Amino acid sequence: MALKFGARNAIKGKVTSVQSDQIMSLAKFEVTGTFEMASVLTTESVQAMQLKPGDTVELLIKAIHVLPIKE
């Protein structure tokens, strides 16, 4: 069963960098050419998704949050 997300805006992005410490991580994404977005998420989430530079993800934008989804 696929999960549904409450975010209304979703775009594709490519991971350009991931910086992690014990608790939090910062992931940066390239979208539509040279435009860049960033997301702060738990390091546990980064590890669970095995998120790394070069991965293609879907970015869900909801309020002030950018949520990366790796399928």
C-alpha positions in Angstrom: 0.0 0.0 0.0 1.5 3.3 -1.1 1.4 6.2 1.4 -0.4 9.4 0.4 1.2 12.7 1.3 -0.7 15.9 2.3 1.6 18.2 0.4 0.1 19.8 -2.7 3.3 20.8 -4.5 5.8 18.2 -5.7 8.8 18.5 -8.0 11.7 16.2 -9.1 15.1 17.0 -7.8 18.7 15.6 -7.8 20.6 15.4 -4.6 23.7 17.6 -4.8 25.0 17.2 -1.2 24.2 15.7 2.2 25.9 16.9 5.4 25.1 14.9 8.5 25.9 14.9 12.2 24.5 12.6 14.9 21.0 14.0 15.0 20.2 16.3 12.0 21.2 16.4 8.3 21.1 19.1 5.6 20.4 17.8 2.1 20.6 20.1 -1.0 18.8 19.4 -4.3 19.1 20.7 -7.8 15.8 21.4 -9.5 14.9 22.7 -12.9 18.5 23.3 -14.1 20.4 25.7 -11.8 17.7 26.3 -9.2 18.5 24.8 -5.7 16.5 23.9 -2.7 17.5 22.5 0.7 15.9 20.4 3.4 16.8 19.9 7.1 15.8 16.4 8.2 16.9 13.9 10.8 20.0 11.9 10.1 18.0 8.8 10.8 15.8 9.7 7.8 18.8 10.3 5.6 20.2 6.9 6.6 16.8 5.1 6.1 16.5 6.5 2.6 20.2 5.9 1.9 20.2 9.5 0.5 23.4 10.4 -1.3 24.6 12.9 -4.0 23.4 11.9 -7.4 20.1 10.4 -6.2 16.9 11.5 -7.9 14.1 12.3 -5.5 10.7 13.9 -5.4 10.5 17.0 -3.3 7.2 17.7 -1.5 6.7 21.3 -0.5 4.3 21.9 2.3 4.2 25.2 4.2 7.9 25.9 5.1 9.0 22.3 4.8 10.7 20.5 1.9 10.3 16.8 2.2 12.5 14.5 0.1 10.9 11.2 -1.1 13.1 8.5 -2.5 11.3 5.7 -4.4 
